[in-house]
């Protein structure tokens, strides 16, 4: 039987990021270009589904520029969120209202526990400052905001205040770093409004605050990453309510930076900073080296973990 010539296909590989997933097609930004790709069948057999934010390797057929490229490899994820489904998130803009609904230290700390667990950097955006001034007066409102800023900026979080007097979007764009950003936070705090200001060409729904939390009602929708300056921004606001991650009491200690730091000086390495003697963390709370509100949040979350009563 005569040898048959094997047709050589001119293939080039590119490494990029999935910025949209739609009907089995994955849209990838790589080497300054957009590619429409289909994933290899092996992913389906391995029960692996590429998601927006994945860093991937794709193959381009140089002999047939009109054909879709093939997604052949997914690089290991540094993290992944469920709502919205985004991988490799570098930064979260955590939106919290000062009033309507009232600010909650415990809710903010629960968000931060989740994001610390995922090793995601967090910037905190406090909204409705003008309404807080109407409620408390300028002096008390500023003192309350200063209290929040003092606690969280000391831990390394950036805290921004959004008011009518500030053009916050321009300030935000100036601070952008290279990476993937997701906006999340409290229901009714203004996540969608903020996203609409950042992405004026994208229609993002804004919901009024309901009297009930309605935490089970989550609208499933596609996520797209849009370029904003040198970053990518997810167009879907995420997590109006956030579950505790599956962790033990020993893990929880690691998600509070100040407790993690002072905890190294406890008498017992296994100290979870509750009832144990010789606890340096409790001493730090008594000496106001750790904010009382933070320690109270820690105890509340510690009890939930121990009782296995995750707050859905």
Beta strands, then each sheet from edge to edge (+ up, - down):
strand 1: 11-22
strand 2: 25-30
strand 3: 33-39
strand 4: 55-61
strand 5: 69-74
strand 6: 80-81
strand 7: 86-87
strand 8: 91-97
strand 9: 121-127
strand 10: 158-161
strand 11: 179-185
strand 12: 225-228
strand 13: 231-234
sheet 1: 1+ 2- 3+ 5+ 4- 1+
sheet 2: 6+ 7-
sheet 3: 10+ 9+ 8+ 11+ 13+ 12-
end
